[in-house]
Amino acid sequence: MEEDNRKGKRILMYWGVLAIALLCLTGIVYGTLKWLDVGNNDTASPDEPRDFASEVDPRYTWDLTTMFKDQSQAKVALEDLRKQVKVFATYEGNLKDPEIFKKAMTLYSHIMTNEEKLRIYANLNKDIHMDDGDITDFLADVEQLDVEITEGFSYFKPELSKLSDLKLEQYLTFKETKGYESTLDEIIYDRTSILSESEDRLMGLLNELDLGYENNYQAFWNRYDVSLKPIAYNNYNAKDDEKRYEATKASMQKQMDAVEVLASNLEGKIKYDNLMAKAYNYKSDLAMVLDQDGVGLEDYQALEKVTEDHLSLYHRWIVIKQKMLGLKGPYQYHDEQLDLIKEKNKIPYGDAVKAAREAFKPLGKDYLKIFDEAISQRWIDVYPRQSKYTGSYTWGAYLSHPYILINYEDDYNSALTLAHEMGHGVHGQLSAQNQPFTTYENSIFKAEIASTTNEVLFLENQLKTQKGEARKEILIEYVNLITGTIFEQMKASEFEKIAHEAQAEGKDLDGDFFKKTWTDLNAKYYGSGYKTSDLDGYGWTSIDHLYWNFYMYKYATGLASGYGIATQLESNPEKTSSAYIAFLKSGNVFSTVDELKTLNITLEKGKALEACYKKLDALLTELELGLEAE
């Protein structure tokens, strides 16, 4: 097991630059500083701004001054780091001298932690000022610094690997090495894992190349947007099936026109992934990713089989939606935007905060303390506005607390997003408080457990208190959570697997290949109550996670684990809370799969999914009985 963990960490090291850069776009990544004590704030109920769509109330925006006073100060920090990278380069060839090593190790730690803080600040600032060219230019300067650091650090590990074990063990005793023991341990245990200086430099350049595919994809979506005319926009939700179809098609016109460009770009990314798997002597790219997560290939295959064995549940949901909407024909792609609830219940942000805090009480006082800090100390950028990134995520540096971005819209879906992201935020804070820089950052595989546990706790708490239409809405949100997080993510993972295998066999991954593959998978996952159309072939074009290399199955394992933890917190809060908080504090020190076993969660043979499917069956049954009673 120890060797497996070291192997996984070696691969994570090689992919570090890529992984850190990618995490800023999703949301499920983060880093944190020390826990600031703000006292026992027993309530968290901010007042609502009058018009959150246009009014920018500082209480509901990030306070980035905790990182840098302003961008001018950040620019000074950037130039200072550039100088320090040049100083670090002067130590090359002299690491055999203990005093030189101490200087190098001190500077190495300083550059690593401060570069992370600077890079995350630049990205966060950009995401709330997306139309500010100066801020975008500054981010480009920071990205150039990353390249300089990769080149400046390229000699460090190769040179250390030439020293004797006795010398390295002496270096492990130095206070300057504290927190970076794993760097030297890796060399001592397996020198063959350390790349040469030229290889290390090449890996840095390849990681930059990899990001190019996703950058191309993001540039397409940011630049070539389709603006529906008012009449078409109104038809988007029209009762008339034909009008709704035409409006939906019009909204997808840009990816239809550019499908071959998008296909070529995704094919390039898949070729890159398969090439990297070969470089590291893996049988497939999937096998490499699973090895990083500590998941066996047979267990992933079990996830696929268990999901396929329960597709009838998803088929039931499609039929229920068809009935709830009163559709004359079968359910289709252009029906997805229709609301199953005619008048949704309003849940203002302040109410969502109170509801989330109430739901998280089984997690204990320490958890709630950080929750309260996030609310009172402006960790969260709450409301949508012009020039702000439209998604949601959590991200922070080791030298800062986490920052949470959402776009709150006064509904249950937004409240659920708040609960999800708060799971990432508290997780990141607990991890940073209890781990050194090298082991504080959690894998996505582990991070999604923390977020989905919160979602389940929130929904279960709401089901206890809501009745009538409000309860019906919660049921629908719960069903969407399970079907969207498990079935849809496993569908996308199956799409990735098919595409990666086809490319490895030398097949041409053009627009027709991707369209047919996605359409066939929709038919499989949605069942006979669903009718495919020409629109189905383009669903893959709007999924940025396809550029994240078998990322999406981790949502499924995250929810399966999170559901199991949440139900145990309900039945045995004190015992489970203690073990779960320890899990959140441990960073990436241990295998997540092994850690889950201390919480009585096993991913082997897809067992953790079974409880989720049983819950889904109960939720669907309640909705079906409600339909019969209407």
N, C-alpha and C positions, 0 to 999 in steps of 0.2 A: 504493500500500500504506500510506503514511504517513497519507493522508487516511482510509482505511478504519479504521486503528487509532484515529485520533482520534475518528471517528464512534462506534466501539464503546465507547470510554471515556466519551464524552458520555452515552450511554444508561446505562452502568454507574453514572455519577455520579447520574443522576436516580433510578435504582433502588437506590442505595446503602443507604438505610435499610432497605428491604425485604430486600435480599439478605443484609445482615449479620444481621438478625433471624431470617431463615429458616434460616441456616446452623447455628444452635445446635441444631436438632432432627434432623438427619440424621447427623450424623456425619462427613461428609467434609469440615469447615471448621476453620480454625485460624489462629492468629497466634502469634508467638514473640518472645522476648527474645534477649539475647546468649548465646553459647555458653559455658557454665560448664565450666572445665577440671577434670575429676575424675581425671586421670591415665589410664594405659593399663590399663583393667580388662579383662582378657582372658577373663574368665568372667562369666556372668550366670545363676546358678542358685539362686534363692531357695528356701528350704524351704517345704513345704506346711503350712498351718494344719490343725488336726485336723478341724474341721467347718466348711468354708467357707460353708455355707448359713446358719449362724447366728453364727459367731464373727467378730468384726470385729478383724482383726489390722492394726495401723497400717501394717505393711510393704506391705500390699496395698490400701491406700486412698490417695486423693489427699492431698498436703500443700498445702492451699490457703493456708497461712500465708506462702508465698512471694509471694502477691499482697497479702493483708491479714492481719494478726495474728488478727483475728476480725471478726465482723459489726459490732461497735461501731466499730472503726476504719474500716470501709467506710462506715458512716453518716456519720462525720465527713468523709470524702472526698467523699461525695455533697453534703453541705451546702456544702463548700468550692467544689465545681464550680458549684453554683447561684449562688454569689456571683460567681464569675469570669465566668459567662455574662452577668450584669448589667453587669459592668465592660466586657466586650466590646461590649455594646450602646452604651456611651457613645462609642465610636469612630465611630459612624455619622455620615456627612457630612464626615469629616475625613481620609479615607484618601489624599487628594491631598498631605497633609503626610508626607514620608518618615519622620519620627521617629514620628508616630502610626501609620503603616503598620507600622513595625518592632515597635512594642508590640502591635499587633493580630495580626501574624503570629506572634509569640512566644506570645501567649495562645491563638491559634487552634490551634497545634500542641499546646500543653499540654492544652487541653480535649479535643481529638480523641483523643489517645492515652490519656488518663486516663479519659475516658468509656468507651472501648472496654474497658479493663481492668476498670472497675467493673461494666459490664454483663455481661461474661463471667463475672466472679467471682460475681455474683448468680445467674446461670443455672446455673453449675456447682454452687454450694452448694445450690440448689433441687433439682437432679437427684439429689443423694444424701440429701436430707432432704425428700422430696416430701410428707410429712405434717406438716411444720412450718409453721404458719400465719404465724409471725413472719417466717420467711425468704421465704415467698411474698409477704407484704405489702411486704417490702423490695424485692423484684424489681419490684413494681408502682410503687414510688417511683422506681426507676431508670428504668423505662419512661416515667414522667412527665417525668423529667429530659431524656430524649431528645426529647420534644415541645418542651420549653423551649429546648433547643439548636437544634432545627430553626427555631424562630421567631426566636431570638436571632441566628442566623447568616444569616437570609434576606436581609439587606441587603448582605452582604459581596461576593459575586461580581458582583451587578448594579452595585454602586458602582464596583468595580474596572474593569468593562467600559466605564465612561464615561471612563476615563483614556486618555491617548494611548499609542501603542505605545512611543514614546520613554521615557515615564515608567515603563511596565511593564518595559521592558528594563533600566532603571536599577534597579528593584526586584528584578529577577532576580539582580543582583550582590550583594545584601545577604546576609550570613551567616544572617540570620533566615529567609530564604526557602529555604535549603538543605533539600532533601528534598521541597519543595512546588513545585518548578519547573513541574511539569505543570499546576498550578492556574492559573498565569499564562500558560503557553504556550497553553493552551486558549483563553484570552481573546484573546491576540494573533492566533492563527491563525483563529479563527472566533468572532467576537463574537455572531453570531446563535444560537450554541448555549447562551448564558447566559440563563437564565430571568429574568424580572423579579422583584422582591421579592415581589409578590403571587402570582406563578406558583410561585415556589420554595416559599412557604408552603403553597400549595395542594397541591403535590406531596408535601410531608411529610404532610399530612392524608390524602391519598389512599393513601399507603403504609400508614398506620395502618388505614385502612378495609380494605385488601387483607388485612392480617393477621387481620382479624376472621373471615374465612371459615375459615381454618385453626384459629383459636382455637375456633370453634364445633365443628369436627370433633374436635379434641383433647378438648374438654370432654365431648362425647358419649361417647367411648371411655373417658375416665377416670371418668365419673360413672355411666354405665349399663352396668355389667359383668354378665355372665351367669356365675353360679357353678353348675357342674354338680354334681348330687348324686353321691355315690360310685359308685352303680351305673351311672349314665350315663357317668361319667368312665372307668370300667373298660371300658365298651362302646366307647369312643372308638377303642380299638385292638383290638377284638374280631375274631375270625376270621369270625364270622357277618356276612355282608354287610348284612343288614337292620338288625341291632343297630348296626353301625358307621354306617350311613346315618342312623339316628334320633339317635344321639349327636352326630354331626356337625351335623345340623340343629338340635338343641337348643342347641349351642354358638354357632350363628349367629342365634338367635332375636331378639336385640335389633336387629340391623341389618335383619332381615326386617320387624320391626314398624315400624321407623323409616325404611324405604327412601325414602318420599316426602320426609321431612325432609332426609335426606342428599342426595337428588337435587336438592332445591331449593337447598341450600347449595352444592353443587358447580356447579350452573348459575349461581349468583350469581358464583362465582369465575371461571368461563369468560366470563361477560358482562364482568366487570371486565378480564380479559386482552384480550379483543377490543376493548374501548373504548380501552385504552391503546395498542394497535397503531394504531388509527385516529388517536389524538391525535398520534402520532409519524409519521403518514403512511406506514405500512407496509401492504402488501397483506393481510397476515395476521399473527396473533400468532406463528405459527411462524417466519415470515420475520424478525420482529423478534428473537426469541430466537437464531436462527441467526446473525444479523448480530452480535450481542453476542459469540458464540463464534468468529466468523471463519470460519464454515462456509457454503458456498454452498448454496442451495436444491437445486440439481441434485445436489450431493453427498449431501445428506440423502435425496433420492429414490433415489439409487443404493444407499444403505444399506438402504432399504426393499426394493428389488428384489433385492439380493443375499441378504438375509435370506429373502425369500419363495422364492427359487430353491433355498434349502438347507433348507426346512422338512421335507423328507424325513428329514433327520438327526434332527430332534426327534421325528418320527413313529416312527422306529426306537427312540428312547429310551423312548417310551411303551410300545411292545410289549415291550422288554426288561424294564421294570419289571413289566409284567403277568406275564411268565414267572417272574421272580425271586420274586414274591409268591405264585405259584401260584393266581392268581385263576381262578375258573371262567368268569366272564364278562369283558366288556371293562373296561378301566381307567376309573375314574370319579373325580369330585371327592373323594368321601369316602375314597378309597384313599390320598390324598396324605400322611396322617399316619403311614402304616405304614412301619416301618423295613425297608429292603432288606437290612440286615445284622442277623442275630438277636442276636449278642453283639458290640457295638462294642468296639474296642480303646480302652483308657484311655490318655490322654496328659495327665498332670498338668501344671499350669501351668509348673513349673520345667523339665520336659522340653520343653514347647512353646517356651519362651524359648531353650533350647539349640539346638533344631532350627531355629528361625527365624534365630538368629545364624549358624549354619553355612550356611544357605541364602543369606544375604545377603553372604557373603564376597566374591563377585564385584563388589559395589558399592564395595569399598575401605575403608581404615582410617578415613577421615573419617566415612563413613556409620556404621560400627560403633561409633565413639566416641560418637556421639549416641545410638545404640541402647542402649549400656551406661548412659549417663546417665539415660535414660528409666526403665530398670529400677531402678537404684540410688537415684535421687533422687525416687522416688514420683510419677512422672508418670501412673501408671496406677491406676485404681480397678478392681480385678480381679474380685471375686466378687459374685454376686447376693445381695441381702439385702432385707429388708422396707424399704419407703419409698425404694428406689433406682430410678431410671429403668431400664426393662427392655431398652432397645436398646443400641446401641453408636455411638460417634462420637469425633471428635478435635476439640478446640477450644482455642485459646489466644489471648492478646492480644499485641500488639507488645511490651508491657512485661512479658511473662511467657514462660515456656516453654509448649509445648503440653500439654494434659491429655487423656488417653485414657480413655474409659469403655467397658468391656466387661462381660459377665456370664459369666465363665468356668465351663464345666461339664465339664471333664476329657475332652473329646472332640476329634476332628479339626476339626469345624466351628468350635469355639471357638478352636482353634489357628490356623485360617485367618483368623478374625476378628482375632486378635491381629496376624498378619502384615499384614493389610489396613490396620488402624488405625495400625500402626507406620509404614507407608508415608506416611500423612498427617502423622504426627508429625514424622518426620525431614525431610520435605519442607518443612513449615512452619518448622522451626528453621533450615534452610539458607536459606530465602527471607528470613526476618527478619534473619539475620546479614549478608546481602549486599544488602539493599534498604532504602530509606527507607520510612517509614510509608505513603506514598501509593502505592507500587508493590509492597509485600511480599505483599499478600493475593492468593492464587491463585484463579482461577476454578474452579468445580466441574468444568468441562470438562477443565482441566489436572490438577486434584487427583486425579481418578479414575484417571489414568494412573499416578501414583505409587503408589497403593494396589494396583491390580491387577497391576502389575509384581511387587510383593512376593508376591502370592498365587501367581502362576505360578512364581516362583523357589522358593517353599516346596513346592509340589506336585511340581515336577520333581525337587527334591532328595529328597523322600520316595519317589518312584518308584524312585530309584536304590538305596534301602536296604531297602524293605519287600517282603515276599514273602507268598504265601498269602492268607489272609483279610484281613490288614492291607493288602496291596497292592490287593486288591479294593475295600476301603473307600476307599483313596486314589483309585482310578479313578473310583469313584462321586462322590466330592467334586469331582474335576476335571470330570467331565461336568456335575454340577450347577452348577459355577461358570460354565461356558460357556453352558449352556442357560438358566440363571437370569439371567445378566448380559447376554446378547445377546438370545435369543429372547423371554424374558419381558419384558424392558425395552422391546424394540421392539414387542411386543404392546401394552403399556401406552401407548407413544407413539402407536401407531396408533389406540388408543381415544381418546386426547386429540385427535388430529387430526380424527377423525370427529366428535367432540362439538363442537369449536371451529367446524368448518365448518358443522355443522348449526345452531348458535346464530347464526352470522353470517347464515344464510339465514332466520332468524326461526322456526325450529322449536322446539317445546316440549320441553325436556329433562327429562322426568319419569322416575319410577322405571322404567316400562315401557321407555322408550327406552334407558336405561343397562343394564338387565338384558338386553334383547335384543342390544344391541351387544356386551356382554362375553361372552355365551353364544356368539354367532356367531364371535367371535374365538377362543374356546377350541376350538371345532370346527375352525377353520382351522389353528390352530397345533399341535393335538395329533393330528390325523389320524383315520383310520378305526378305529384301535385304541382310540379313546376314545369313550365314550358320555356325552353331556351329560344333565344332569338339572336339576330346578328349583334346585338348589344353585348351579349355575354362574352364575346371573344376579346373584349378590351379591358376586362376587370383588372388584369395584372398590371396594366399600364399606370395605375394610380397607387401602387403599393411600393413605397420607398424602402420598406424593410427587405425587399428582395435583393437589395444591394448590401445587406448586412450579413450575408453568408450563414444560412440556416439558423437565423435568429428566432424565427417565429414559433418553433415548437416549444421554446422556453416559456412562452406565455401559457401553453397548455399544462406543462409540468408545474409552472408557478401556481396556477389556479388549483390544480389537483392537490398540491401541497398546502396551499393557503387555506383551502376549504377544510382540509383535515385538521389543521392547526386551529382555525377559528371555531370549529365545532368542539374541539377539546377545551378551548378557552371558555366556552359556554358551560360545559359540563364539569370541568375541574380547573377553574381559573388560577388558583394560587400555584399549584404544581406546574401547570402548563406555562403560565406566565414567566416563571423563573427560568425554565428551560429555553423558552422562546427568546427572552431578552439576552440570554447567554449566546444564543444562535446569532442574534443581530449584532452583538459586540465583537464577534470573532473574525470579521473581515474575510480575507481569503487564505487564512492559515490552514484550514482543514478542507477535506473533500466535502462539498455540500451534500452529496448523496449520503455519505456516512453520517454527517451531522443530523440529517433529517431523521435518521433512525433513532436518535435520542429523543425525538418528538413523536415517536411511533408512526412515522410516515415512511413508507417504502415505495419507491418508484419502480422497483423490479417487477417485470411482467405486467406493467400497467395497472397495478393494484390500486394505486391512489386515485386513478380516474373513476373507478367503479362507484365510489361514494358520490362523486359529482353527478354521475349519470342517474343514480338512484334519486338524488335531489331533483334533477331536471325532470324525471318522470313524475314526481309528486307535484311540481310546479305546473307542468303541462296538464295534469289531471285536474287540478283546481281551475285552471282556465277553461278547460273543456266543459266541466260541470257548470261553470258560470255561463258559458254560451248556451248550454241546453236550457238553463233556467230563464234566459231572456225571452 
